[in-house]
């Protein structure tokens, strides 16, 4: 096993480990943006 193999394994492992966290944070930001937009739309209605 070479050093490049070990680096590839670590890199792939880190991606798999952090992918759900990144997805959750991205989803939370999108949801917050959508909720804020909805609140602003309803705020200006008579």
Secondary structure, DSSP 8 states (H G I E B T S, - for coil): --HHHHHHHHHHHHHHHHHHHHHHHHHHHHHHHHHHHHHHHHHT--
